[in-house]
Amino acid sequence: MKMAEPLTINLDAESLASLKVAAAWREISVDAYVKSVVQTATRMDVELAAFVQEGIDSADRGELISQEEMEAWFEARYRSAAAE
């Protein structure tokens, strides 16, 4: 396994305070909290990028849907997310 690489970031006082509160609320260290947030955000971005690419590939193949179908799809996803 590759050794972890340190990452240095500069946060303003308000962001740092919020970070500490969020980590404490989860009862984990700030380090563990930051790792969790970065893992979650990067996983979501990679999944979104793949999803967008699927749409681009589909459009490139001429597989298009109407504006109404797209709006219905978004509405269904919104309602599903709101129900969770």
Phi and psi restraints in degrees (range 20) as a CNS / XPLOR table:
assign (resid 1 and name C) (resid 2 and name N)
       (resid 2 and name CA) (resid 2 and name C) 1.0 -70.6 20.0 2
assign (resid 2 and name N) (resid 2 and name CA)
       (resid 2 and name C) (resid 3 and name N) 1.0 141.7 20.0 2
assign (resid 2 and name C) (resid 3 and name N)
       (resid 3 and name CA) (resid 3 and name C) 1.0 -65.7 20.0 2
assign (resid 3 and name N) (resid 3 and name CA)
       (resid 3 and name C) (resid 4 and name N) 1.0 144.9 20.0 2
assign (resid 3 and name C) (resid 4 and name N)
       (resid 4 and name CA) (resid 4 and name C) 1.0 -66.7 20.0 2
assign (resid 4 and name N) (resid 4 and name CA)
       (resid 4 and name C) (resid 5 and name N) 1.0 145.7 20.0 2
assign (resid 4 and name C) (resid 5 and name N)
       (resid 5 and name CA) (resid 5 and name C) 1.0 -107.3 20.0 2
assign (resid 5 and name N) (resid 5 and name CA)
       (resid 5 and name C) (resid 6 and name N) 1.0 133.7 20.0 2
assign (resid 5 and name C) (resid 6 and name N)
       (resid 6 and name CA) (resid 6 and name C) 1.0 -69.1 20.0 2
assign (resid 6 and name N) (resid 6 and name CA)
       (resid 6 and name C) (resid 7 and name N) 1.0 149.3 20.0 2
assign (resid 6 and name C) (resid 7 and name N)
       (resid 7 and name CA) (resid 7 and name C) 1.0 -130.7 20.0 2
assign (resid 7 and name N) (resid 7 and name CA)
       (resid 7 and name C) (resid 8 and name N) 1.0 125.5 20.0 2
assign (resid 7 and name C) (resid 8 and name N)
       (resid 8 and name CA) (resid 8 and name C) 1.0 -108.2 20.0 2
assign (resid 8 and name N) (resid 8 and name CA)
       (resid 8 and name C) (resid 9 and name N) 1.0 129.1 20.0 2
assign (resid 8 and name C) (resid 9 and name N)
       (resid 9 and name CA) (resid 9 and name C) 1.0 -131.2 20.0 2
assign (resid 9 and name N) (resid 9 and name CA)
       (resid 9 and name C) (resid 10 and name N) 1.0 153.9 20.0 2
assign (resid 9 and name C) (resid 10 and name N)
       (resid 10 and name CA) (resid 10 and name C) 1.0 -105.4 20.0 2
assign (resid 10 and name N) (resid 10 and name CA)
       (resid 10 and name C) (resid 11 and name N) 1.0 124.8 20.0 2
assign (resid 10 and name C) (resid 11 and name N)
       (resid 11 and name CA) (resid 11 and name C) 1.0 -119.5 20.0 2
assign (resid 11 and name N) (resid 11 and name CA)
       (resid 11 and name C) (resid 12 and name N) 1.0 145.6 20.0 2
assign (resid 11 and name C) (resid 12 and name N)
       (resid 12 and name CA) (resid 12 and name C) 1.0 -73.0 20.0 2
assign (resid 12 and name N) (resid 12 and name CA)
       (resid 12 and name C) (resid 13 and name N) 1.0 165.0 20.0 2
assign (resid 12 and name C) (resid 13 and name N)
       (resid 13 and name CA) (resid 13 and name C) 1.0 -58.5 20.0 2
assign (resid 13 and name N) (resid 13 and name CA)
       (resid 13 and name C) (resid 14 and name N) 1.0 -40.6 20.0 2
assign (resid 13 and name C) (resid 14 and name N)
       (resid 14 and name CA) (resid 14 and name C) 1.0 -65.3 20.0 2
assign (resid 14 and name N) (resid 14 and name CA)
       (resid 14 and name C) (resid 15 and name N) 1.0 -43.4 20.0 2
assign (resid 14 and name C) (resid 15 and name N)
       (resid 15 and name CA) (resid 15 and name C) 1.0 -65.3 20.0 2
assign (resid 15 and name N) (resid 15 and name CA)
       (resid 15 and name C) (resid 16 and name N) 1.0 -40.9 20.0 2
assign (resid 15 and name C) (resid 16 and name N)
       (resid 16 and name CA) (resid 16 and name C) 1.0 -64.6 20.0 2
assign (resid 16 and name N) (resid 16 and name CA)
       (resid 16 and name C) (resid 17 and name N) 1.0 -42.1 20.0 2
assign (resid 16 and name C) (resid 17 and name N)
       (resid 17 and name CA) (resid 17 and name C) 1.0 -62.5 20.0 2
assign (resid 17 and name N) (resid 17 and name CA)
       (resid 17 and name C) (resid 18 and name N) 1.0 -42.9 20.0 2
assign (resid 17 and name C) (resid 18 and name N)
       (resid 18 and name CA) (resid 18 and name C) 1.0 -63.5 20.0 2
assign (resid 18 and name N) (resid 18 and name CA)
       (resid 18 and name C) (resid 19 and name N) 1.0 -40.4 20.0 2
assign (resid 18 and name C) (resid 19 and name N)
       (resid 19 and name CA) (resid 19 and name C) 1.0 -59.7 20.0 2
assign (resid 19 and name N) (resid 19 and name CA)
       (resid 19 and name C) (resid 20 and name N) 1.0 -45.7 20.0 2
assign (resid 19 and name C) (resid 20 and name N)
       (resid 20 and name CA) (resid 20 and name C) 1.0 -64.4 20.0 2
assign (resid 20 and name N) (resid 20 and name CA)
       (resid 20 and name C) (resid 21 and name N) 1.0 -39.9 20.0 2
assign (resid 20 and name C) (resid 21 and name N)
       (resid 21 and name CA) (resid 21 and name C) 1.0 -65.1 20.0 2
assign (resid 21 and name N) (resid 21 and name CA)
       (resid 21 and name C) (resid 22 and name N) 1.0 -44.3 20.0 2
assign (resid 21 and name C) (resid 22 and name N)
       (resid 22 and name CA) (resid 22 and name C) 1.0 -63.5 20.0 2
assign (resid 22 and name N) (resid 22 and name CA)
       (resid 22 and name C) (resid 23 and name N) 1.0 -42.9 20.0 2
assign (resid 22 and name C) (resid 23 and name N)
       (resid 23 and name CA) (resid 23 and name C) 1.0 -64.7 20.0 2
assign (resid 23 and name N) (resid 23 and name CA)
       (resid 23 and name C) (resid 24 and name N) 1.0 -42.7 20.0 2
assign (resid 23 and name C) (resid 24 and name N)
       (resid 24 and name CA) (resid 24 and name C) 1.0 -63.6 20.0 2
assign (resid 24 and name N) (resid 24 and name CA)
       (resid 24 and name C) (resid 25 and name N) 1.0 -40.6 20.0 2
assign (resid 24 and name C) (resid 25 and name N)
       (resid 25 and name CA) (resid 25 and name C) 1.0 -59.9 20.0 2
assign (resid 25 and name N) (resid 25 and name CA)
       (resid 25 and name C) (resid 26 and name N) 1.0 -37.8 20.0 2
assign (resid 25 and name C) (resid 26 and name N)
       (resid 26 and name CA) (resid 26 and name C) 1.0 -83.4 20.0 2
assign (resid 26 and name N) (resid 26 and name CA)
       (resid 26 and name C) (resid 27 and name N) 1.0 -4.0 20.0 2
assign (resid 26 and name C) (resid 27 and name N)
       (resid 27 and name CA) (resid 27 and name C) 1.0 59.2 20.0 2
assign (resid 27 and name N) (resid 27 and name CA)
       (resid 27 and name C) (resid 28 and name N) 1.0 43.7 20.0 2
assign (resid 27 and name C) (resid 28 and name N)
       (resid 28 and name CA) (resid 28 and name C) 1.0 -134.3 20.0 2
assign (resid 28 and name N) (resid 28 and name CA)
       (resid 28 and name C) (resid 29 and name N) 1.0 165.5 20.0 2
assign (resid 28 and name C) (resid 29 and name N)
       (resid 29 and name CA) (resid 29 and name C) 1.0 -69.9 20.0 2
assign (resid 29 and name N) (resid 29 and name CA)
       (resid 29 and name C) (resid 30 and name N) 1.0 160.1 20.0 2
assign (resid 29 and name C) (resid 30 and name N)
       (resid 30 and name CA) (resid 30 and name C) 1.0 -59.4 20.0 2
assign (resid 30 and name N) (resid 30 and name CA)
       (resid 30 and name C) (resid 31 and name N) 1.0 -41.3 20.0 2
assign (resid 30 and name C) (resid 31 and name N)
       (resid 31 and name CA) (resid 31 and name C) 1.0 -59.0 20.0 2
assign (resid 31 and name N) (resid 31 and name CA)
       (resid 31 and name C) (resid 32 and name N) 1.0 -48.6 20.0 2
assign (resid 31 and name C) (resid 32 and name N)
       (resid 32 and name CA) (resid 32 and name C) 1.0 -64.1 20.0 2
assign (resid 32 and name N) (resid 32 and name CA)
       (resid 32 and name C) (resid 33 and name N) 1.0 -38.1 20.0 2
assign (resid 32 and name C) (resid 33 and name N)
       (resid 33 and name CA) (resid 33 and name C) 1.0 -64.3 20.0 2
assign (resid 33 and name N) (resid 33 and name CA)
       (resid 33 and name C) (resid 34 and name N) 1.0 -47.2 20.0 2
assign (resid 33 and name C) (resid 34 and name N)
       (resid 34 and name CA) (resid 34 and name C) 1.0 -61.5 20.0 2
assign (resid 34 and name N) (resid 34 and name CA)
       (resid 34 and name C) (resid 35 and name N) 1.0 -43.8 20.0 2
assign (resid 34 and name C) (resid 35 and name N)
       (resid 35 and name CA) (resid 35 and name C) 1.0 -58.4 20.0 2
assign (resid 35 and name N) (resid 35 and name CA)
       (resid 35 and name C) (resid 36 and name N) 1.0 -44.3 20.0 2
assign (resid 35 and name C) (resid 36 and name N)
       (resid 36 and name CA) (resid 36 and name C) 1.0 -62.6 20.0 2
assign (resid 36 and name N) (resid 36 and name CA)
       (resid 36 and name C) (resid 37 and name N) 1.0 -44.3 20.0 2
assign (resid 36 and name C) (resid 37 and name N)
       (resid 37 and name CA) (resid 37 and name C) 1.0 -64.2 20.0 2
assign (resid 37 and name N) (resid 37 and name CA)
       (resid 37 and name C) (resid 38 and name N) 1.0 -44.1 20.0 2
assign (resid 37 and name C) (resid 38 and name N)
       (resid 38 and name CA) (resid 38 and name C) 1.0 -64.5 20.0 2
assign (resid 38 and name N) (resid 38 and name CA)
       (resid 38 and name C) (resid 39 and name N) 1.0 -43.9 20.0 2
assign (resid 38 and name C) (resid 39 and name N)
       (resid 39 and name CA) (resid 39 and name C) 1.0 -60.7 20.0 2
assign (resid 39 and name N) (resid 39 and name CA)
       (resid 39 and name C) (resid 40 and name N) 1.0 -44.5 20.0 2
assign (resid 39 and name C) (resid 40 and name N)
       (resid 40 and name CA) (resid 40 and name C) 1.0 -65.0 20.0 2
assign (resid 40 and name N) (resid 40 and name CA)
       (resid 40 and name C) (resid 41 and name N) 1.0 -47.4 20.0 2
assign (resid 40 and name C) (resid 41 and name N)
       (resid 41 and name CA) (resid 41 and name C) 1.0 -64.3 20.0 2
assign (resid 41 and name N) (resid 41 and name CA)
       (resid 41 and name C) (resid 42 and name N) 1.0 -43.1 20.0 2
assign (resid 41 and name C) (resid 42 and name N)
       (resid 42 and name CA) (resid 42 and name C) 1.0 -69.8 20.0 2
assign (resid 42 and name N) (resid 42 and name CA)
       (resid 42 and name C) (resid 43 and name N) 1.0 -37.7 20.0 2
assign (resid 42 and name C) (resid 43 and name N)
       (resid 43 and name CA) (resid 43 and name C) 1.0 -61.4 20.0 2
assign (resid 43 and name N) (resid 43 and name CA)
       (resid 43 and name C) (resid 44 and name N) 1.0 -44.1 20.0 2
assign (resid 43 and name C) (resid 44 and name N)
       (resid 44 and name CA) (resid 44 and name C) 1.0 -64.5 20.0 2
assign (resid 44 and name N) (resid 44 and name CA)
       (resid 44 and name C) (resid 45 and name N) 1.0 -40.6 20.0 2
assign (resid 44 and name C) (resid 45 and name N)
       (resid 45 and name CA) (resid 45 and name C) 1.0 -66.9 20.0 2
assign (resid 45 and name N) (resid 45 and name CA)
       (resid 45 and name C) (resid 46 and name N) 1.0 -40.0 20.0 2
assign (resid 45 and name C) (resid 46 and name N)
       (resid 46 and name CA) (resid 46 and name C) 1.0 -63.9 20.0 2
assign (resid 46 and name N) (resid 46 and name CA)
       (resid 46 and name C) (resid 47 and name N) 1.0 -42.8 20.0 2
assign (resid 46 and name C) (resid 47 and name N)
       (resid 47 and name CA) (resid 47 and name C) 1.0 -63.8 20.0 2
assign (resid 47 and name N) (resid 47 and name CA)
       (resid 47 and name C) (resid 48 and name N) 1.0 -42.1 20.0 2
assign (resid 47 and name C) (resid 48 and name N)
       (resid 48 and name CA) (resid 48 and name C) 1.0 -64.6 20.0 2
assign (resid 48 and name N) (resid 48 and name CA)
       (resid 48 and name C) (resid 49 and name N) 1.0 -42.8 20.0 2
assign (resid 48 and name C) (resid 49 and name N)
       (resid 49 and name CA) (resid 49 and name C) 1.0 -60.8 20.0 2
assign (resid 49 and name N) (resid 49 and name CA)
       (resid 49 and name C) (resid 50 and name N) 1.0 -41.3 20.0 2
assign (resid 49 and name C) (resid 50 and name N)
       (resid 50 and name CA) (resid 50 and name C) 1.0 -65.8 20.0 2
assign (resid 50 and name N) (resid 50 and name CA)
       (resid 50 and name C) (resid 51 and name N) 1.0 -40.0 20.0 2
assign (resid 50 and name C) (resid 51 and name N)
       (resid 51 and name CA) (resid 51 and name C) 1.0 -63.9 20.0 2
assign (resid 51 and name N) (resid 51 and name CA)
       (resid 51 and name C) (resid 52 and name N) 1.0 -45.0 20.0 2
assign (resid 51 and name C) (resid 52 and name N)
       (resid 52 and name CA) (resid 52 and name C) 1.0 -62.7 20.0 2
assign (resid 52 and name N) (resid 52 and name CA)
       (resid 52 and name C) (resid 53 and name N) 1.0 -41.9 20.0 2
assign (resid 52 and name C) (resid 53 and name N)
       (resid 53 and name CA) (resid 53 and name C) 1.0 -62.6 20.0 2
assign (resid 53 and name N) (resid 53 and name CA)
       (resid 53 and name C) (resid 54 and name N) 1.0 -37.8 20.0 2
assign (resid 53 and name C) (resid 54 and name N)
       (resid 54 and name CA) (resid 54 and name C) 1.0 -58.7 20.0 2
assign (resid 54 and name N) (resid 54 and name CA)
       (resid 54 and name C) (resid 55 and name N) 1.0 -41.8 20.0 2
assign (resid 54 and name C) (resid 55 and name N)
       (resid 55 and name CA) (resid 55 and name C) 1.0 -65.8 20.0 2
assign (resid 55 and name N) (resid 55 and name CA)
       (resid 55 and name C) (resid 56 and name N) 1.0 -41.4 20.0 2
assign (resid 55 and name C) (resid 56 and name N)
       (resid 56 and name CA) (resid 56 and name C) 1.0 -63.4 20.0 2
assign (resid 56 and name N) (resid 56 and name CA)
       (resid 56 and name C) (resid 57 and name N) 1.0 -45.5 20.0 2
assign (resid 56 and name C) (resid 57 and name N)
       (resid 57 and name CA) (resid 57 and name C) 1.0 -62.0 20.0 2
assign (resid 57 and name N) (resid 57 and name CA)
       (resid 57 and name C) (resid 58 and name N) 1.0 -40.6 20.0 2
assign (resid 57 and name C) (resid 58 and name N)
       (resid 58 and name CA) (resid 58 and name C) 1.0 -63.3 20.0 2
assign (resid 58 and name N) (resid 58 and name CA)
       (resid 58 and name C) (resid 59 and name N) 1.0 -44.5 20.0 2
assign (resid 58 and name C) (resid 59 and name N)
       (resid 59 and name CA) (resid 59 and name C) 1.0 -64.2 20.0 2
assign (resid 59 and name N) (resid 59 and name CA)
       (resid 59 and name C) (resid 60 and name N) 1.0 -39.7 20.0 2
assign (resid 59 and name C) (resid 60 and name N)
       (resid 60 and name CA) (resid 60 and name C) 1.0 -61.7 20.0 2
assign (resid 60 and name N) (resid 60 and name CA)
       (resid 60 and name C) (resid 61 and name N) 1.0 -29.7 20.0 2
assign (resid 60 and name C) (resid 61 and name N)
       (resid 61 and name CA) (resid 61 and name C) 1.0 -83.6 20.0 2
assign (resid 61 and name N) (resid 61 and name CA)
       (resid 61 and name C) (resid 62 and name N) 1.0 -1.9 20.0 2
assign (resid 61 and name C) (resid 62 and name N)
       (resid 62 and name CA) (resid 62 and name C) 1.0 85.6 20.0 2
assign (resid 62 and name N) (resid 62 and name CA)
       (resid 62 and name C) (resid 63 and name N) 1.0 10.6 20.0 2
assign (resid 62 and name C) (resid 63 and name N)
       (resid 63 and name CA) (resid 63 and name C) 1.0 -89.4 20.0 2
assign (resid 63 and name N) (resid 63 and name CA)
       (resid 63 and name C) (resid 64 and name N) 1.0 89.3 20.0 2
assign (resid 63 and name C) (resid 64 and name N)
       (resid 64 and name CA) (resid 64 and name C) 1.0 -111.0 20.0 2
assign (resid 64 and name N) (resid 64 and name CA)
       (resid 64 and name C) (resid 65 and name N) 1.0 155.0 20.0 2
assign (resid 64 and name C) (resid 65 and name N)
       (resid 65 and name CA) (resid 65 and name C) 1.0 -123.3 20.0 2
assign (resid 65 and name N) (resid 65 and name CA)
       (resid 65 and name C) (resid 66 and name N) 1.0 162.7 20.0 2
assign (resid 65 and name C) (resid 66 and name N)
       (resid 66 and name CA) (resid 66 and name C) 1.0 -77.0 20.0 2
assign (resid 66 and name N) (resid 66 and name CA)
       (resid 66 and name C) (resid 67 and name N) 1.0 164.9 20.0 2
assign (resid 66 and name C) (resid 67 and name N)
       (resid 67 and name CA) (resid 67 and name C) 1.0 -60.4 20.0 2
assign (resid 67 and name N) (resid 67 and name CA)
       (resid 67 and name C) (resid 68 and name N) 1.0 -40.6 20.0 2
assign (resid 67 and name C) (resid 68 and name N)
       (resid 68 and name CA) (resid 68 and name C) 1.0 -63.8 20.0 2
assign (resid 68 and name N) (resid 68 and name CA)
       (resid 68 and name C) (resid 69 and name N) 1.0 -41.4 20.0 2
assign (resid 68 and name C) (resid 69 and name N)
       (resid 69 and name CA) (resid 69 and name C) 1.0 -64.4 20.0 2
assign (resid 69 and name N) (resid 69 and name CA)
       (resid 69 and name C) (resid 70 and name N) 1.0 -40.0 20.0 2
assign (resid 69 and name C) (resid 70 and name N)
       (resid 70 and name CA) (resid 70 and name C) 1.0 -66.2 20.0 2
assign (resid 70 and name N) (resid 70 and name CA)
       (resid 70 and name C) (resid 71 and name N) 1.0 -43.1 20.0 2
assign (resid 70 and name C) (resid 71 and name N)
       (resid 71 and name CA) (resid 71 and name C) 1.0 -63.7 20.0 2
assign (resid 71 and name N) (resid 71 and name CA)
       (resid 71 and name C) (resid 72 and name N) 1.0 -38.8 20.0 2
assign (resid 71 and name C) (resid 72 and name N)
       (resid 72 and name CA) (resid 72 and name C) 1.0 -65.0 20.0 2
assign (resid 72 and name N) (resid 72 and name CA)
       (resid 72 and name C) (resid 73 and name N) 1.0 -39.3 20.0 2
assign (resid 72 and name C) (resid 73 and name N)
       (resid 73 and name CA) (resid 73 and name C) 1.0 -63.5 20.0 2
assign (resid 73 and name N) (resid 73 and name CA)
       (resid 73 and name C) (resid 74 and name N) 1.0 -46.5 20.0 2
assign (resid 73 and name C) (resid 74 and name N)
       (resid 74 and name CA) (resid 74 and name C) 1.0 -62.8 20.0 2
assign (resid 74 and name N) (resid 74 and name CA)
       (resid 74 and name C) (resid 75 and name N) 1.0 -41.8 20.0 2
assign (resid 74 and name C) (resid 75 and name N)
       (resid 75 and name CA) (resid 75 and name C) 1.0 -61.0 20.0 2
assign (resid 75 and name N) (resid 75 and name CA)
       (resid 75 and name C) (resid 76 and name N) 1.0 -42.5 20.0 2
assign (resid 75 and name C) (resid 76 and name N)
       (resid 76 and name CA) (resid 76 and name C) 1.0 -64.1 20.0 2
assign (resid 76 and name N) (resid 76 and name CA)
       (resid 76 and name C) (resid 77 and name N) 1.0 -41.7 20.0 2
assign (resid 76 and name C) (resid 77 and name N)
       (resid 77 and name CA) (resid 77 and name C) 1.0 -66.3 20.0 2
assign (resid 77 and name N) (resid 77 and name CA)
       (resid 77 and name C) (resid 78 and name N) 1.0 -39.4 20.0 2
assign (resid 77 and name C) (resid 78 and name N)
       (resid 78 and name CA) (resid 78 and name C) 1.0 -62.6 20.0 2
assign (resid 78 and name N) (resid 78 and name CA)
       (resid 78 and name C) (resid 79 and name N) 1.0 -45.9 20.0 2
assign (resid 78 and name C) (resid 79 and name N)
       (resid 79 and name CA) (resid 79 and name C) 1.0 -65.5 20.0 2
assign (resid 79 and name N) (resid 79 and name CA)
       (resid 79 and name C) (resid 80 and name N) 1.0 -38.3 20.0 2
assign (resid 79 and name C) (resid 80 and name N)
       (resid 80 and name CA) (resid 80 and name C) 1.0 -64.6 20.0 2
assign (resid 80 and name N) (resid 80 and name CA)
       (resid 80 and name C) (resid 81 and name N) 1.0 -44.4 20.0 2
assign (resid 80 and name C) (resid 81 and name N)
       (resid 81 and name CA) (resid 81 and name C) 1.0 -65.7 20.0 2
assign (resid 81 and name N) (resid 81 and name CA)
       (resid 81 and name C) (resid 82 and name N) 1.0 -38.4 20.0 2
assign (resid 81 and name C) (resid 82 and name N)
       (resid 82 and name CA) (resid 82 and name C) 1.0 -67.0 20.0 2
assign (resid 82 and name N) (resid 82 and name CA)
       (resid 82 and name C) (resid 83 and name N) 1.0 -29.5 20.0 2
assign (resid 82 and name C) (resid 83 and name N)
       (resid 83 and name CA) (resid 83 and name C) 1.0 -75.6 20.0 2
assign (resid 83 and name N) (resid 83 and name CA)
       (resid 83 and name C) (resid 84 and name N) 1.0 -20.4 20.0 2
